[in-house]
Amino acid sequence: MNWDIFRAYDIRGVYPTDIDEEAYYRIAKAYTYLFHPTTMVVGMDARASSPQLKAALTSGFVDAGVNVVDIGGITTDMLYYAVGSSDYSGGIVVSASHNPKQYNGAKLVREKATAISSDTGLFDIRDALKAEKDKEVSSASKGSVTQQDVLDGYTAHVLSFIDRDVITPFKFVGNANFGYACNTVAALADELKLNLVPLISNRTALSPKARPIRCCPVIALKLQNW
């Protein structure tokens, strides 16, 4: 594990050079060593490496006796919603945000979606791993894993911030850039009766990311034609 993956606000590195399945397994154990969770929420972005890394993270918690709620493919704010609107101990999303597709990482929170940054525990996790404190974590019984879909609840939460009656139908282009935001945007458009034109929403492509629209004349031309 490259210790430089621990940044000010999250974890990011090249997979599998800097960060791999063993790292995620150990991170789960180190989180448990420091914060003593009972139930953790885990999710992932749309990168090709995310499923196996989420599985390793889940295994680390389960082997430590921690229950896991797997919310699947999500955006980071959906993790914040899932943890913040519940009594779960915390959560981790496997994601490297805007970094290129060869990267992966994680954003971590505690109860009520309290962010874990360098000065609130992230570097403590790094230091616990350096000292191999994660290897001291064990449990007589394994945790459980349950699946949960939070899209409907998250969509309702987002819509609670606006006055839906003042929104009239209109047409708009939604560029999810191969990410799971495509699900949220589609759900919101459906609820608000909007005419969504999806752009780059196919998650089967290696994600992320496409180039910004200002750098891609082909995409810009498509938008002009719509």
QUIJOLIN-V214489 format. One record per residue. N is the residue number from 0. PHI is phi in degrees with one decimal (none if undefined). PSI is psi in whole degrees, -180 to 180 (999 if undefined). OMEGA is omega in whole degrees, -180 to 180 (999 if undefined). Layout:
<<N:PHI:PSI:OMEGA> <N:PHI:PSI:OMEGA>>
This chain:
<<0:none:131:177> <1:-84.5:117:-175> <2:-66.6:-16:179> <3:-71.6:-8:178> <4:-68.0:-19:180> <5:-83.6:107:-177> <6:-101.8:-171:-177> <7:-66.2:-38:-174> <8:-122.8:-9:-178> <9:-163.5:-172:178> <10:-114.9:131:178> <11:-150.1:138:176> <12:-169.4:170:180> <13:-79.7:132:177> <14:-96.8:134:-1> <15:-99.9:16:-176> <16:-67.3:-51:-177> <17:-91.4:-31:-173> <18:-145.9:136:-177> <19:-145.7:-170:-176> <20:-60.7:-41:179> <21:-61.3:-38:179> <22:-62.5:-43:-179> <23:-67.5:-39:177> <24:-60.0:-46:-178> <25:-70.0:-36:178> <26:-61.5:-41:177> <27:-61.3:-43:179> <28:-65.8:-41:180> <29:-67.2:-38:175> <30:-59.2:-45:-180> <31:-64.9:-40:179> <32:-59.0:-41:-175> <33:-85.6:-40:-168> <34:-112.4:-10:175> <35:53.2:54:-180> <36:-73.4:158:173> <37:-107.5:-38:178> <38:-138.6:126:-179> <39:-116.3:144:174> <40:-97.6:133:176> <41:-128.3:145:177> <42:-149.9:-179:-177> <43:-152.5:159:173> <44:-90.8:-169:-170> <45:-93.9:14:180> <46:-67.4:153:-178> <47:-62.6:-30:-177> <48:-86.8:-9:-172> <49:-65.7:-41:-178> <50:-57.7:-46:-178> <51:-71.4:-30:179> <52:-73.8:-37:175> <53:-64.2:-39:179> <54:-62.9:-41:179> <55:-67.0:-41:177> <56:-61.2:-46:179> <57:-60.3:-44:180> <58:-61.3:-38:179> <59:-62.2:-44:178> <60:-67.7:-45:-178> <61:-60.6:-44:180> <62:-66.6:-23:178> <63:-88.2:3:179> <64:85.1:14:-178> <65:-97.7:133:175> <66:-74.4:146:-178> <67:-124.4:132:171> <68:-106.5:111:-176> <69:-92.7:114:-179> <70:-102.4:10:169> <71:71.5:-146:-178> <72:-79.0:120:-172> <73:-143.7:171:164> <74:-94.0:160:-176> <75:-59.6:-39:-179> <76:-66.4:-23:176> <77:-70.2:-32:173> <78:-64.3:-45:179> <79:-58.8:-41:178> <80:-64.2:-48:-176> <81:-59.9:-42:-179> <82:-79.6:-42:-176> <83:-68.6:-25:-178> <84:-97.7:13:-175> <85:-137.7:-174:176> <86:-106.2:21:179> <87:-66.6:156:-176> <88:-73.4:-26:-178> <89:168.7:-168:-179> <90:-165.1:159:177> <91:-140.2:131:172> <92:-109.1:131:176> <93:-79.4:108:-175> <94:-167.6:148:173> <95:-117.7:24:174> <96:55.1:-122:-173> <97:-89.2:1:-178> <98:-64.3:158:179> <99:-59.6:166:-169> <100:-64.0:-22:180> <101:-76.3:-8:179> <102:-91.3:158:162> <103:-150.2:175:-175> <104:-176.7:-153:-179> <105:-162.3:146:169> <106:-116.1:134:-172> <107:-121.7:142:175> <108:-136.1:160:173> <109:-103.4:-162:-178> <110:-58.4:149:-179> <111:56.7:29:176> <112:61.9:30:176> <113:-70.5:118:-174> <114:-65.3:142:173> <115:-103.4:112:179> <116:-118.2:-172:-175> <117:-60.1:-34:-178> <118:-99.0:6:178> <119:-127.8:21:174> <120:135.2:-20:-176> <121:-66.1:-45:178> <122:-71.7:-25:175> <123:-67.2:-38:175> <124:-63.2:-46:177> <125:-57.1:-47:-177> <126:-68.5:-34:176> <127:-64.6:-38:178> <128:-67.9:-41:178> <129:-59.5:-38:-180> <130:-85.2:1:-180> <131:58.5:33:177> <132:-67.6:-25:179> <133:-60.9:-28:-179> <134:-74.6:-10:177> <135:-85.4:-10:-176> <136:-85.4:124:178> <137:-148.5:168:-180> <138:-150.5:141:178> <139:-69.7:-26:179> <140:-129.8:149:-179> <141:-85.6:155:175> <142:-76.1:170:179> <143:-103.6:162:177> <144:-126.0:126:175> <145:-124.5:150:179> <146:-98.9:141:178> <147:-144.9:134:176> <148:-99.7:118:-176> <149:-104.3:4:-174> <150:-59.8:-48:-178> <151:-62.6:-45:180> <152:-65.3:-41:179> <153:-65.4:-43:179> <154:-60.7:-45:178> <155:-61.7:-38:179> <156:-64.4:-45:179> <157:-62.0:-43:-179> <158:-67.4:-20:-180> <159:-69.6:-13:-179> <160:-85.8:-9:-173> <161:-124.4:164:172> <162:-95.8:102:-175> <163:-65.1:-24:-176> <164:-69.3:-22:-178> <165:-90.9:-2:-179> <166:-95.5:120:177> <167:-100.0:152:-178> <168:-58.4:138:175> <169:-151.6:166:-180> <170:-100.7:136:178> <171:-148.5:156:178> <172:-98.6:128:178> <173:-112.4:115:-180> <174:-101.7:101:179> <175:-84.3:-7:176> <176:50.7:44:178> <177:71.7:7:-176> <178:-99.0:177:-178> <179:-76.1:-2:173> <180:-61.2:-20:180> <181:-59.3:-36:-180> <182:-67.9:-44:-179> <183:-65.8:-46:-179> <184:-62.5:-41:179> <185:-64.2:-41:180> <186:-65.5:-42:179> <187:-66.2:-42:179> <188:-62.0:-40:179> <189:-65.5:-44:-180> <190:-65.2:-35:-176> <191:-95.2:2:179> <192:59.4:43:-180> <193:-98.4:155:179> <194:-93.6:96:-178> <195:-89.0:129:171> <196:-106.6:101:-176> <197:-72.7:137:180> <198:-130.3:126:180> <199:53.0:56:-179> <200:-112.8:8:-179> <201:-81.5:108:-175> <202:-78.7:-2:178> <203:-75.9:-17:177> <204:-74.6:155:178> <205:-67.5:125:-173> <206:-126.1:159:-23> <207:-85.5:173:10> <208:-153.0:155:168> <209:-77.6:163:178> <210:-69.4:152:176> <211:-55.7:150:-176> <212:-57.3:-36:-177> <213:-65.8:-17:-179> <214:-101.8:1:-175> <215:-125.7:95:-177> <216:-58.5:-32:-178> <217:-64.4:-46:179> <218:-67.0:-41:178> <219:-60.4:-38:179> <220:-66.7:-40:178> <221:-59.7:-43:179> <222:-63.5:-40:179> <223:-63.6:-39:-179> <224:-69.1:-31:178> <225:-72.1:999:999>>
